[in-house]
Each structure stands twice: as structure tokens, then as C-alpha cells.
Amino acid sequence: MTQRKDHLDALAIGLLLACCAFWGFQQVLVKATIAELPPVFQAAVRFGGATAVLWAWCWWRRIPLFGRDGSLHAGLLAGVLFAIEFALLFSALQFSSASRVTLFAYTAPFWVAIFLPLLVRAERMRALQWLGLLLAFCAVLLAFRDGLGHGAPQQQWLGDLLGLAGGAAWGLTTVVIRSSSLGRLSPEKLLFYQVAVSSLALPAVSLALGEQWVWAWSGFAAVSMALQIVVGAFASYLAWMWLLGHYPATRISVFVFVTPVFALLIGALWLGEAVTLNLVLAMALVAVGITLVNRPAAVP
């Protein structure tokens, strides 16, 4: 039986910071790779490779993936939403900066707070959570205003909208997991549903968008895809799910606001992306909002 801890120790904090740092770096890495490989094609290769790596891992660890447990329909729905999320987010990077796309993607907890109470009565929102949602709404307005201002790149607004839609798809994926039998699955099987469905759906999306599939990769593109597959879509996700099984979920969730900060810093240093006051303020509002939305209820 898994023994849960009531606080974050040095191991948990180290793993959380490593995951968030890589996720922020990953957004910049994907954007840098778009010059060679189309975005949805990247996502298709990423999850195709991750499916193979995860299946090999489960075979080695003798973790069952195909037993009948009543999770098929919910698992397929979560997988479709997961595929939609990454099709939107990777496409958004063509038009907007990595830091902006990451900011909009990390509005996902607010979509969960809005929709989960409709399916799980125990998840009704409290006053502090509504305040967190209000702060997130202000952050989105501030960031959109920044993207529509004088000197903003052409079609940046489109990338921002795609990023926001990707965050909504991420939030809905979480709602499906938390309101169904998927929450009782092993982390490996839950992740397998998502990456396997994505590996089947995203190639079709890429072809529908008219992307050109490129197989003659440079060394940079090959390293980028290897990192996205092994670290991004496999190791970091499994680490995150392991942390959720061993430590308080509310305290872990607060760490997600660090990811946009990493994306902002790495994007500025590597790609020369603009760092504006409005963007920094929007990130701060999202951070405070996430903290309030995930704050546990007071025990009477």
C-alpha cells in the first residue's frame, strides 16, 4: 500500500522543480524546432515514440495495460481531449511566443474548477476559489491586451486563442479523469490511454492541416524529438503521477505556476522573445489564482 506524506520533502521539491523547468524549456524547444518540423507532426512523432517507450516500460515492469476494467470509454475520451490539447498548443507556437502559449495553457486548473463541480457535487467552489478564477480572468485579459497592442507580432492573437483553447482541453481532460473510473487506474495505464490515442489521432490532424512530413532531420531536430519523447512525454509525466500518488495534490499543484516563468526566461534568453510588464503581471495573477483555486477547505 502506498504511504502518502503530508508535506513536500527535498525529493518532492527537487522532482517538481525539474519537471516544471523541463516543461518550460520544452515549449521553447518545440517552437525552435518548428523551423524544421511542422508542429502537429512533431506532436505525432512525440506521442508515437512515447507510446512505444511506455509499452516497453510496462512490459519490463509487468504492468497490465489491456485488462478489462471498465475504463475504455472514459480512457478514449481522455485520450481524444489530450490529443486536441497538444494539437492546439503546438499549433499556437507558430503564431505566439512560448512564454505566452505556456501562460494560456496553464489556465487549465481554472477550467477544472469551473466544470468539475457540474459532475462532482463535492467539488463545489468556495469564495476563495471564485476569487482565484477572477484573478485568472484578469490575467487572460491583460495578456490578450498585450498581444493586441502596438508592435505585437501579426496573428499573435491567434496563437493566444489557440493556447487558451489548449488549456481548456487540458482542463477538460482532468475533469474526465477525476469524474470517472480513470482515477483508480495505475499511472502507467492512465498515461497509455492519452499517448496511444494521440499517436493515432495526431497524424490524421497533421495531414488534414496540410503539413509536410519531414524525415531527413538535422542533429538538432533529432535531439529535440528524443528529449520530447523520453523526457517530456514519458519520464516527466510518470514522475508527476508518482508525486500525485505520494504527496498532497494541492501542494503539488501550486508548483505548476513555476513553468510559465521558466518558459519566459528560457524563451527570452534563447529565442529573444519579448518580456513585457503586462505579461509578467499576467503570470503573477495566474500564480496567485492557481494558489487560491487549489487551497484546501478549512476543517471545521
C-alpha positions as CSV (number, residue, x, y, z in Angstrom):
1,M,0.0,0.0,0.0
2,T,1.3,3.5,-0.9
3,Q,2.2,5.6,2.1
4,R,1.3,9.2,1.4
5,K,3.2,12.0,3.1
6,D,1.6,15.2,4.4
7,H,4.4,17.5,3.4
8,L,6.8,18.1,0.5
9,D,10.3,16.8,1.3
10,A,13.5,17.6,-0.6
11,L,12.9,14.7,-3.1
12,A,9.5,16.0,-4.0
13,I,10.6,19.6,-4.3
14,G,13.6,18.6,-6.5
15,L,11.4,16.5,-8.8
16,L,8.8,19.2,-9.1
17,L,11.3,21.9,-10.0
18,A,12.9,19.6,-12.5
19,C,9.6,18.8,-14.2
20,C,8.4,22.4,-14.3
21,A,11.8,23.6,-15.6
22,F,11.7,21.0,-18.4
23,W,8.1,21.8,-19.3
24,G,9.0,25.4,-19.6
25,F,12.1,24.5,-21.7
26,Q,10.1,22.1,-23.8
27,Q,7.7,24.8,-25.1
28,V,10.7,26.8,-26.3
29,L,12.3,23.7,-27.7
30,V,9.2,22.9,-29.7
31,K,9.0,26.4,-31.1
32,A,12.7,26.3,-32.1
33,T,12.1,23.0,-33.9
34,I,9.2,24.3,-35.9
35,A,11.7,25.8,-38.4
36,E,12.5,22.2,-39.4
37,L,9.5,20.1,-38.4
38,P,5.8,21.2,-38.5
39,P,4.2,21.5,-35.1
40,V,1.5,18.8,-35.2
41,F,3.8,16.5,-37.0
42,Q,6.2,17.0,-34.0
43,A,3.4,16.1,-31.6
44,A,2.5,13.0,-33.6
45,V,6.1,11.7,-33.6
46,R,6.4,12.6,-29.9
47,F,3.5,10.6,-28.8
48,G,4.1,7.7,-31.2
49,G,7.6,7.4,-29.7
50,A,6.2,7.8,-26.1
51,T,3.7,5.1,-26.7
52,A,6.4,2.7,-27.7
53,V,8.7,3.6,-24.7
54,L,5.8,3.4,-22.2
55,W,4.7,0.0,-23.6
56,A,8.3,-1.3,-23.2
57,W,8.4,0.1,-19.7
58,C,5.2,-1.6,-18.7
59,W,6.3,-4.9,-20.3
60,W,9.5,-4.8,-18.4
61,R,7.7,-3.9,-15.1
62,R,4.9,-6.4,-15.9
63,I,2.3,-3.7,-15.5
64,P,-1.0,-4.7,-17.3
65,L,-2.4,-2.3,-19.9
66,F,-5.1,-4.2,-21.7
67,G,-7.2,-5.9,-18.9
68,R,-10.9,-5.3,-18.8
69,D,-11.6,-2.8,-16.0
70,G,-14.5,-0.7,-17.4
71,S,-12.2,2.3,-18.2
72,L,-12.2,2.0,-22.0
73,H,-14.8,4.7,-22.9
74,A,-13.5,7.3,-20.4
75,G,-10.0,6.4,-21.4
76,L,-10.6,7.0,-25.1
77,L,-12.4,10.3,-24.3
78,A,-9.4,11.5,-22.1
79,G,-7.1,10.4,-25.0
80,V,-9.0,12.4,-27.6
81,L,-9.0,15.5,-25.4
82,F,-5.3,15.1,-24.7
83,A,-4.6,14.9,-28.5
84,I,-6.7,18.0,-29.0
85,E,-4.8,19.8,-26.3
86,F,-1.4,19.2,-27.9
87,A,-2.6,19.9,-31.5
88,L,-3.8,23.3,-30.3
89,L,-0.7,24.1,-28.1
90,F,1.8,23.1,-30.7
91,S,0.0,25.0,-33.4
92,A,-0.2,28.0,-31.2
93,L,3.6,28.2,-31.1
94,Q,3.6,29.1,-34.8
95,F,2.0,32.5,-34.0
96,S,2.8,33.4,-30.4
97,S,5.8,33.2,-28.1
98,A,6.5,30.1,-26.0
99,S,6.0,32.1,-22.8
100,R,2.6,33.4,-23.8
101,V,1.4,30.0,-25.0
102,T,2.6,28.4,-21.7
103,L,0.7,31.1,-19.7
104,F,-2.5,30.4,-21.5
105,A,-2.1,26.6,-21.3
106,Y,-1.7,26.9,-17.5
107,T,-5.2,28.3,-17.2
108,A,-6.2,24.6,-17.1
109,P,-6.8,24.5,-13.3
110,F,-9.4,27.2,-13.7
111,W,-11.3,25.2,-16.3
112,V,-11.3,22.3,-13.9
113,A,-12.6,24.5,-11.1
114,I,-15.5,25.6,-13.4
115,F,-16.6,22.3,-14.9
116,L,-15.8,19.7,-12.3
117,P,-18.5,20.8,-9.8
118,L,-21.1,20.2,-12.5
119,L,-20.2,16.5,-12.4
120,V,-18.9,16.0,-8.8
121,R,-21.0,17.8,-6.2
122,A,-18.3,17.6,-3.6
123,E,-16.1,19.8,-5.8
124,R,-18.3,22.9,-5.4
125,M,-16.3,26.1,-5.4
126,R,-15.8,28.3,-2.4
127,A,-15.4,32.1,-2.2
128,L,-11.6,31.9,-2.4
129,Q,-11.8,29.8,-5.5
130,W,-14.1,32.2,-7.2
131,L,-11.6,35.0,-6.3
132,G,-8.8,32.8,-7.9
133,L,-10.9,32.5,-11.1
134,L,-11.5,36.3,-11.2
135,L,-7.7,36.8,-11.0
136,A,-7.2,34.3,-13.8
137,F,-9.8,36.1,-15.9
138,C,-8.0,39.4,-15.3
139,A,-4.7,37.8,-16.3
140,V,-6.1,36.5,-19.5
141,L,-7.5,39.9,-20.4
142,L,-4.2,41.6,-19.5
143,A,-2.2,39.1,-21.7
144,F,-4.6,39.4,-24.6
145,R,-4.4,43.2,-24.4
146,D,-0.6,42.9,-24.5
147,G,-0.9,40.7,-27.6
148,L,-3.2,43.1,-29.4
149,G,-1.1,46.2,-28.6
150,H,1.0,48.3,-30.9
151,G,4.1,46.4,-32.1
152,A,2.7,42.9,-31.3
153,P,3.6,40.3,-34.0
154,Q,1.0,39.7,-36.6
155,Q,-1.5,36.9,-35.7
156,Q,-0.2,36.7,-32.2
157,W,-3.8,36.9,-31.1
158,L,-4.5,33.7,-33.0
159,G,-1.6,31.9,-31.1
160,D,-3.0,33.3,-27.8
161,L,-6.5,31.9,-28.6
162,L,-5.1,28.5,-29.6
163,G,-3.1,28.4,-26.3
164,L,-6.2,29.3,-24.3
165,A,-8.2,26.6,-26.1
166,G,-5.4,24.1,-25.4
167,G,-5.6,25.0,-21.7
168,A,-9.3,24.3,-21.8
169,A,-8.7,20.9,-23.4
170,W,-6.2,20.1,-20.7
171,G,-8.7,21.1,-18.0
172,L,-11.4,19.0,-19.6
173,T,-9.0,16.0,-19.7
174,T,-8.5,16.4,-16.0
175,V,-12.3,16.7,-15.4
176,V,-12.8,13.4,-17.3
177,I,-10.1,11.7,-15.2
178,R,-11.4,13.0,-11.8
179,S,-15.1,12.3,-12.5
180,S,-14.7,8.7,-13.8
181,S,-13.1,5.4,-13.0
182,L,-9.8,6.6,-14.6
183,G,-8.7,8.0,-11.2
184,R,-8.3,4.4,-10.0
185,L,-6.0,3.2,-12.8
186,S,-2.3,2.8,-12.5
187,P,-0.3,6.0,-13.6
188,E,1.1,3.9,-16.5
189,K,-2.3,2.8,-17.9
190,L,-3.7,6.3,-17.5
191,L,-0.8,7.8,-19.4
192,F,-1.0,5.0,-22.0
193,Y,-4.6,5.9,-22.9
194,Q,-3.5,9.5,-23.5
195,V,-0.3,9.0,-25.5
196,A,-1.7,6.0,-27.5
197,V,-4.8,7.8,-28.7
198,S,-2.7,10.8,-29.5
199,S,-0.3,8.7,-31.5
200,L,-3.2,7.6,-33.7
201,A,-5.2,10.9,-33.9
202,L,-2.4,13.4,-34.4
203,P,-1.0,12.1,-37.7
204,A,-4.5,12.5,-39.2
205,V,-4.7,16.0,-37.9
206,S,-1.3,16.8,-39.3
207,L,-2.3,15.5,-42.7
208,A,-5.6,17.4,-42.6
209,L,-3.7,20.7,-41.9
210,G,-1.5,20.0,-45.0
211,E,1.7,19.7,-43.0
212,Q,4.7,18.3,-44.9
213,W,6.2,15.3,-43.1
214,V,9.9,15.6,-42.9
215,W,12.1,12.6,-42.1
216,A,15.5,14.0,-43.0
217,W,16.3,15.5,-39.6
218,S,19.2,17.6,-38.6
219,G,21.1,16.7,-35.4
220,F,19.2,19.4,-33.5
221,A,15.8,18.1,-34.6
222,A,16.8,14.6,-33.7
223,V,17.9,15.6,-30.2
224,S,14.8,17.7,-29.8
225,M,12.5,14.8,-30.6
226,A,14.4,12.5,-28.4
227,L,14.0,14.9,-25.5
228,Q,10.4,15.4,-26.2
229,I,9.7,11.7,-26.3
230,V,11.8,10.3,-23.5
231,V,11.8,13.1,-21.0
232,G,8.8,15.2,-22.0
233,A,6.1,12.6,-22.8
234,F,7.3,9.7,-20.7
235,A,9.6,10.4,-17.8
236,S,8.3,13.8,-16.6
237,Y,4.6,12.6,-16.8
238,L,5.3,9.5,-14.9
239,A,7.2,11.4,-12.3
240,W,4.3,13.8,-11.9
241,M,1.8,11.0,-11.5
242,W,4.1,9.3,-9.0
243,L,4.3,12.5,-7.0
244,L,0.4,12.8,-7.0
245,G,0.3,9.3,-5.5
246,H,2.7,10.1,-2.7
247,Y,2.3,13.7,-1.7
248,P,-0.6,16.2,-1.2
249,A,-2.1,17.1,-4.5
250,T,-3.0,20.6,-3.5
251,R,0.6,21.5,-2.5
252,I,2.0,19.8,-5.7
253,S,-0.4,21.7,-8.0
254,V,0.8,25.1,-6.7
255,F,4.2,24.4,-8.3
256,V,2.7,24.5,-11.8
257,F,2.8,28.3,-11.9
258,V,6.6,28.0,-12.0
259,T,6.5,26.5,-15.5
260,P,5.5,29.7,-17.3
261,V,8.3,31.6,-15.5
262,F,10.8,29.1,-16.9
263,A,9.3,29.4,-20.3
264,L,9.5,33.2,-20.1
265,L,13.2,33.2,-19.0
266,I,14.3,30.5,-21.5
267,G,12.4,32.0,-24.4
268,A,13.9,35.4,-23.7
269,L,17.5,34.0,-23.4
270,W,17.3,31.5,-26.3
271,L,14.8,33.0,-28.8
272,G,14.9,36.6,-27.8
273,E,11.2,36.6,-27.0
274,A,9.8,39.9,-25.6
275,V,9.3,40.2,-21.9
276,T,6.7,42.8,-21.2
277,L,5.3,44.2,-17.9
278,N,1.8,43.1,-18.8
279,L,3.0,39.5,-19.4
280,V,4.9,39.4,-16.1
281,L,1.8,40.8,-14.3
282,A,-0.4,38.2,-16.0
283,M,1.9,35.4,-14.9
284,A,1.7,36.7,-11.3
285,L,-2.1,36.8,-11.4
286,V,-2.3,33.3,-12.7
287,A,0.1,32.1,-10.0
288,V,-2.0,33.7,-7.2
289,G,-5.2,32.4,-8.8
290,I,-3.9,28.8,-9.0
291,T,-2.9,29.0,-5.4
292,L,-6.4,30.1,-4.3
293,V,-8.2,27.6,-6.5
294,N,-6.1,24.7,-5.1
295,R,-6.3,26.0,-1.5
296,P,-7.9,23.2,0.7
297,A,-11.1,24.0,2.6
298,A,-10.8,24.8,6.2
299,V,-11.6,21.9,8.6
300,P,-14.4,23.0,11.0
